[in-house]
Protein backbone atom coordinates (compact mmCIF):
# COMPACT_ATOMS: atom_id res chain seq x y z
CA UNK A 1 0.00 0.00 0.00
CA UNK A 2 1.47 3.34 -1.04
CA UNK A 3 1.61 6.13 1.50
CA UNK A 4 0.67 9.65 0.60
CA UNK A 5 3.22 12.39 1.03
CA UNK A 6 2.36 14.66 3.94
CA UNK A 7 1.92 18.21 2.70
CA UNK A 8 2.24 21.39 4.65
CA UNK A 9 -0.97 23.41 4.87
CA UNK A 10 0.41 25.83 2.26
CA UNK A 11 1.36 23.00 -0.14
CA UNK A 12 -2.09 21.46 0.26
CA UNK A 13 -3.81 24.79 -0.36
CA UNK A 14 -1.64 25.57 -3.41
CA UNK A 15 -2.23 22.11 -4.91
CA UNK A 16 -5.97 22.50 -4.36
CA UNK A 17 -6.02 25.91 -6.05
CA UNK A 18 -4.05 24.65 -9.05
CA UNK A 19 -6.41 21.67 -9.37
CA UNK A 20 -9.41 23.99 -9.07
CA UNK A 21 -7.93 26.19 -11.78
CA UNK A 22 -7.49 23.17 -14.09
CA UNK A 23 -11.09 22.11 -13.45
CA UNK A 24 -12.30 25.63 -14.14
CA UNK A 25 -10.48 25.82 -17.47
CA UNK A 26 -11.20 22.27 -18.63
CA UNK A 27 -14.75 21.72 -17.37
CA UNK A 28 -16.20 25.03 -16.21
CA UNK A 29 -16.98 26.67 -12.89
CA UNK A 30 -19.77 24.26 -11.94
CA UNK A 31 -17.13 21.50 -11.72
CA UNK A 32 -15.09 23.35 -9.08
CA UNK A 33 -16.33 21.47 -6.04
CA UNK A 34 -14.50 20.38 -2.90
CA UNK A 35 -15.08 16.72 -3.79
CA UNK A 36 -13.75 17.07 -7.35
CA UNK A 37 -10.69 19.05 -6.27
CA UNK A 38 -9.97 16.63 -3.41
CA UNK A 39 -10.14 13.71 -5.86
CA UNK A 40 -7.70 15.39 -8.24
CA UNK A 41 -5.05 15.91 -5.57
CA UNK A 42 -5.61 12.71 -3.59
CA UNK A 43 -6.93 14.40 -0.49
CA UNK A 44 -10.19 14.11 1.40
CA UNK A 45 -13.22 16.35 1.21
CA UNK A 46 -12.71 17.07 4.92
CA UNK A 47 -9.12 18.18 4.28
CA UNK A 48 -10.28 20.80 1.77
CA UNK A 49 -13.18 21.79 4.00
CA UNK A 50 -10.56 22.53 6.66
CA UNK A 51 -8.64 24.82 4.26
CA UNK A 52 -11.53 26.60 2.53
CA UNK A 53 -14.58 26.18 4.76
CA UNK A 54 -16.98 25.51 1.87
CA UNK A 55 -17.24 25.29 -1.92
CA UNK A 56 -17.93 29.01 -1.91
CA UNK A 57 -14.74 29.55 0.12
CA UNK A 58 -12.82 27.51 -2.44
CA UNK A 59 -14.26 29.60 -5.28
CA UNK A 60 -13.37 32.82 -3.48
CA UNK A 61 -9.80 31.57 -2.90
CA UNK A 62 -9.63 30.53 -6.56
CA UNK A 63 -10.79 33.99 -7.64
CA UNK A 64 -8.08 35.55 -5.49
CA UNK A 65 -5.46 33.12 -6.83
CA UNK A 66 -6.45 33.84 -10.45
CA UNK A 67 -6.54 37.58 -9.87
CA UNK A 68 -3.12 37.57 -8.24
CA UNK A 69 -1.37 35.52 -10.92
CA UNK A 70 -3.08 37.31 -13.80
CA UNK A 71 -2.48 40.80 -12.39
CA UNK A 72 1.20 40.04 -11.85
CA UNK A 73 1.50 39.09 -15.53
CA UNK A 74 -0.51 42.10 -16.70
CA UNK A 75 1.51 44.38 -14.43
CA UNK A 76 4.74 43.19 -16.01
CA UNK A 77 3.28 43.77 -19.49
CA UNK A 78 2.19 47.30 -18.54
CA UNK A 79 5.65 48.10 -17.15
CA UNK A 80 7.27 46.72 -20.31
CA UNK A 81 4.91 48.78 -22.47
CA UNK A 82 5.75 51.94 -20.53
CA UNK A 83 9.45 51.18 -20.96
CA UNK A 84 8.98 50.83 -24.71
CA UNK A 85 9.50 47.05 -24.63
CA UNK A 86 5.89 46.05 -25.21
CA UNK A 87 2.71 47.27 -26.78
CA UNK A 88 -0.82 48.01 -25.62
CA UNK A 89 -1.92 44.86 -27.48
CA UNK A 90 0.12 42.76 -25.05
CA UNK A 91 -1.87 44.19 -22.13
CA UNK A 92 -5.15 43.69 -24.02
CA UNK A 93 -4.36 40.08 -24.94
CA UNK A 94 -3.31 39.17 -21.40
CA UNK A 95 -6.47 40.72 -19.96
CA UNK A 96 -8.78 39.06 -22.49
CA UNK A 97 -7.00 35.71 -22.06
CA UNK A 98 -7.38 35.93 -18.28
CA UNK A 99 -11.14 36.21 -18.59
CA UNK A 100 -11.49 33.75 -21.46
CA UNK A 101 -8.77 31.06 -21.57
CA UNK A 102 -7.95 31.25 -17.86
CA UNK A 103 -11.62 31.02 -16.88
CA UNK A 104 -11.99 34.21 -14.82
CA UNK A 105 -15.05 35.29 -16.82
CA UNK A 106 -16.83 31.97 -16.34
CA UNK A 107 -15.93 31.93 -12.65
CA UNK A 108 -17.16 35.50 -12.14
CA UNK A 109 -20.48 34.82 -13.85
CA UNK A 110 -20.92 31.53 -11.95
CA UNK A 111 -20.32 33.27 -8.62
CA UNK A 112 -22.86 35.97 -9.48
CA UNK A 113 -25.49 33.45 -10.58
CA UNK A 114 -25.04 31.37 -7.43
CA UNK A 115 -25.27 34.41 -5.16
CA UNK A 116 -21.61 34.38 -4.16
CA UNK A 117 -21.02 38.02 -5.18
CA UNK A 118 -18.56 38.76 -2.40
CA UNK A 119 -16.25 36.20 -3.99
CA UNK A 120 -15.60 38.82 -6.69
CA UNK A 121 -14.04 41.12 -4.09
CA UNK A 122 -10.55 39.58 -4.44
CA UNK A 123 -10.60 40.14 -8.21
CA UNK A 124 -11.74 43.75 -7.87
CA UNK A 125 -9.30 44.49 -5.03
CA UNK A 126 -6.34 42.93 -6.86
CA UNK A 127 -7.06 44.90 -10.03
CA UNK A 128 -7.38 48.09 -7.95
CA UNK A 129 -4.01 47.44 -6.26
CA UNK A 130 -2.37 46.84 -9.64
CA UNK A 131 -3.75 50.10 -11.03
CA UNK A 132 -2.62 52.02 -7.95
CA UNK A 133 0.87 50.52 -8.36
CA UNK A 134 0.97 51.44 -12.04
CA UNK A 135 -0.24 54.97 -11.28
CA UNK A 136 2.43 55.44 -8.61
CA UNK A 137 5.19 54.73 -11.14
CA UNK A 138 4.31 57.67 -13.35
CA UNK A 139 3.72 60.47 -10.81
CA UNK A 140 0.36 61.13 -12.46
CA UNK A 141 -2.00 64.04 -12.23
CA UNK A 142 -5.57 63.48 -10.97
CA UNK A 143 -6.69 63.49 -14.62
CA UNK A 144 -4.14 60.79 -15.47
CA UNK A 145 -5.36 58.63 -12.57
CA UNK A 146 -8.98 59.05 -13.64
CA UNK A 147 -8.10 58.13 -17.24
CA UNK A 148 -6.21 55.05 -16.01
CA UNK A 149 -9.22 53.99 -13.93
CA UNK A 150 -11.57 54.55 -16.88
CA UNK A 151 -9.30 52.58 -19.24
CA UNK A 152 -9.10 49.74 -16.73
CA UNK A 153 -12.87 49.63 -16.23
CA UNK A 154 -13.48 49.56 -19.97
CA UNK A 155 -10.79 46.98 -20.65
CA UNK A 156 -11.98 44.60 -17.92
CA UNK A 157 -15.64 44.92 -18.92
CA UNK A 158 -14.78 44.34 -22.59
CA UNK A 159 -12.69 41.28 -21.65
CA UNK A 160 -15.44 39.90 -19.40
CA UNK A 161 -18.16 40.43 -22.00
CA UNK A 162 -16.00 38.94 -24.73
CA UNK A 163 -15.30 35.86 -22.59
CA UNK A 164 -19.00 35.31 -21.95
CA UNK A 165 -20.45 35.91 -25.41
CA UNK A 166 -17.98 37.74 -27.63
CA UNK A 167 -17.17 34.92 -30.03
CA UNK A 168 -20.82 34.05 -30.68
CA UNK A 169 -21.85 37.70 -31.03
CA UNK A 170 -18.97 38.57 -33.36
CA UNK A 171 -19.79 35.55 -35.51
CA UNK A 172 -23.48 36.53 -35.55
CA UNK A 173 -22.59 40.06 -36.65
CA UNK A 174 -20.20 38.82 -39.31
CA UNK A 175 -17.19 40.34 -37.54
CA UNK A 176 -13.76 38.79 -36.98
CA UNK A 177 -13.37 36.93 -33.68
CA UNK A 178 -10.81 39.44 -32.34
CA UNK A 179 -12.87 42.58 -33.02
CA UNK A 180 -13.37 43.36 -29.31
CA UNK A 181 -9.63 42.96 -28.70
CA UNK A 182 -8.89 45.26 -31.63
CA UNK A 183 -11.28 47.90 -30.24
CA UNK A 184 -9.72 47.59 -26.77
CA UNK A 185 -6.24 48.01 -28.24
CA UNK A 186 -7.37 51.10 -30.16
CA UNK A 187 -8.92 52.57 -26.99
CA UNK A 188 -5.76 51.94 -24.97
CA UNK A 189 -3.45 53.29 -27.69
CA UNK A 190 -5.56 56.45 -28.08
CA UNK A 191 -5.65 57.01 -24.33
CA UNK A 192 -1.89 56.61 -24.02
CA UNK A 193 -1.32 58.99 -26.94
CA UNK A 194 -3.56 61.63 -25.33
CA UNK A 195 -1.60 61.46 -22.07
CA UNK A 196 1.90 61.52 -23.57
C-alpha positions in Angstrom: 0.0 0.0 0.0 1.5 3.3 -1.0 1.6 6.1 1.5 0.7 9.7 0.6 3.2 12.4 1.0 2.4 14.7 3.9 1.9 18.2 2.7 2.2 21.4 4.7 -1.0 23.4 4.9 0.4 25.8 2.3 1.4 23.0 -0.1 -2.1 21.5 0.3 -3.8 24.8 -0.4 -1.6 25.6 -3.4 -2.2 22.1 -4.9 -6.0 22.5 -4.4 -6.0 25.9 -6.1 -4.0 24.7 -9.0 -6.4 21.7 -9.4 -9.4 24.0 -9.1 -7.9 26.2 -11.8 -7.5 23.2 -14.1 -11.1 22.1 -13.4 -12.3 25.6 -14.1 -10.5 25.8 -17.5 -11.2 22.3 -18.6 -14.7 21.7 -17.4 -16.2 25.0 -16.2 -17.0 26.7 -12.9 -19.8 24.3 -11.9 -17.1 21.5 -11.7 -15.1 23.3 -9.1 -16.3 21.5 -6.0 -14.5 20.4 -2.9 -15.1 16.7 -3.8 -13.7 17.1 -7.4 -10.7 19.0 -6.3 -10.0 16.6 -3.4 -10.1 13.7 -5.9 -7.7 15.4 -8.2 -5.0 15.9 -5.6 -5.6 12.7 -3.6 -6.9 14.4 -0.5 -10.2 14.1 1.4 -13.2 16.4 1.2 -12.7 17.1 4.9 -9.1 18.2 4.3 -10.3 20.8 1.8 -13.2 21.8 4.0 -10.6 22.5 6.7 -8.6 24.8 4.3 -11.5 26.6 2.5 -14.6 26.2 4.8 -17.0 25.5 1.9 -17.2 25.3 -1.9 -17.9 29.0 -1.9 -14.7 29.6 0.1 -12.8 27.5 -2.4 -14.3 29.6 -5.3 -13.4 32.8 -3.5 -9.8 31.6 -2.9 -9.6 30.5 -6.6 -10.8 34.0 -7.6 -8.1 35.6 -5.5 -5.5 33.1 -6.8 -6.5 33.8 -10.4 -6.5 37.6 -9.9 -3.1 37.6 -8.2 -1.4 35.5 -10.9 -3.1 37.3 -13.8 -2.5 40.8 -12.4 1.2 40.0 -11.9 1.5 39.1 -15.5 -0.5 42.1 -16.7 1.5 44.4 -14.4 4.7 43.2 -16.0 3.3 43.8 -19.5 2.2 47.3 -18.5 5.6 48.1 -17.2 7.3 46.7 -20.3 4.9 48.8 -22.5 5.7 51.9 -20.5 9.4 51.2 -21.0 9.0 50.8 -24.7 9.5 47.1 -24.6 5.9 46.0 -25.2 2.7 47.3 -26.8 -0.8 48.0 -25.6 -1.9 44.9 -27.5 0.1 42.8 -25.0 -1.9 44.2 -22.1 -5.1 43.7 -24.0 -4.4 40.1 -24.9 -3.3 39.2 -21.4 -6.5 40.7 -20.0 -8.8 39.1 -22.5 -7.0 35.7 -22.1 -7.4 35.9 -18.3 -11.1 36.2 -18.6 -11.5 33.7 -21.5 -8.8 31.1 -21.6 -7.9 31.2 -17.9 -11.6 31.0 -16.9 -12.0 34.2 -14.8 -15.0 35.3 -16.8 -16.8 32.0 -16.3 -15.9 31.9 -12.7 -17.2 35.5 -12.1 -20.5 34.8 -13.8 -20.9 31.5 -12.0 -20.3 33.3 -8.6 -22.9 36.0 -9.5 -25.5 33.5 -10.6 -25.0 31.4 -7.4 -25.3 34.4 -5.2 -21.6 34.4 -4.2 -21.0 38.0 -5.2 -18.6 38.8 -2.4 -16.2 36.2 -4.0 -15.6 38.8 -6.7 -14.0 41.1 -4.1 -10.5 39.6 -4.4 -10.6 40.1 -8.2 -11.7 43.7 -7.9 -9.3 44.5 -5.0 -6.3 42.9 -6.9 -7.1 44.9 -10.0 -7.4 48.1 -8.0 -4.0 47.4 -6.3 -2.4 46.8 -9.6 -3.7 50.1 -11.0 -2.6 52.0 -7.9 0.9 50.5 -8.4 1.0 51.4 -12.0 -0.2 55.0 -11.3 2.4 55.4 -8.6 5.2 54.7 -11.1 4.3 57.7 -13.4 3.7 60.5 -10.8 0.4 61.1 -12.5 -2.0 64.0 -12.2 -5.6 63.5 -11.0 -6.7 63.5 -14.6 -4.1 60.8 -15.5 -5.4 58.6 -12.6 -9.0 59.1 -13.6 -8.1 58.1 -17.2 -6.2 55.1 -16.0 -9.2 54.0 -13.9 -11.6 54.6 -16.9 -9.3 52.6 -19.2 -9.1 49.7 -16.7 -12.9 49.6 -16.2 -13.5 49.6 -20.0 -10.8 47.0 -20.7 -12.0 44.6 -17.9 -15.6 44.9 -18.9 -14.8 44.3 -22.6 -12.7 41.3 -21.7 -15.4 39.9 -19.4 -18.2 40.4 -22.0 -16.0 38.9 -24.7 -15.3 35.9 -22.6 -19.0 35.3 -21.9 -20.5 35.9 -25.4 -18.0 37.7 -27.6 -17.2 34.9 -30.0 -20.8 34.0 -30.7 -21.9 37.7 -31.0 -19.0 38.6 -33.4 -19.8 35.6 -35.5 -23.5 36.5 -35.5 -22.6 40.1 -36.6 -20.2 38.8 -39.3 -17.2 40.3 -37.5 -13.8 38.8 -37.0 -13.4 36.9 -33.7 -10.8 39.4 -32.3 -12.9 42.6 -33.0 -13.4 43.4 -29.3 -9.6 43.0 -28.7 -8.9 45.3 -31.6 -11.3 47.9 -30.2 -9.7 47.6 -26.8 -6.2 48.0 -28.2 -7.4 51.1 -30.2 -8.9 52.6 -27.0 -5.8 51.9 -25.0 -3.4 53.3 -27.7 -5.6 56.5 -28.1 -5.7 57.0 -24.3 -1.9 56.6 -24.0 -1.3 59.0 -26.9 -3.6 61.6 -25.3 -1.6 61.5 -22.1 1.9 61.5 -23.6 
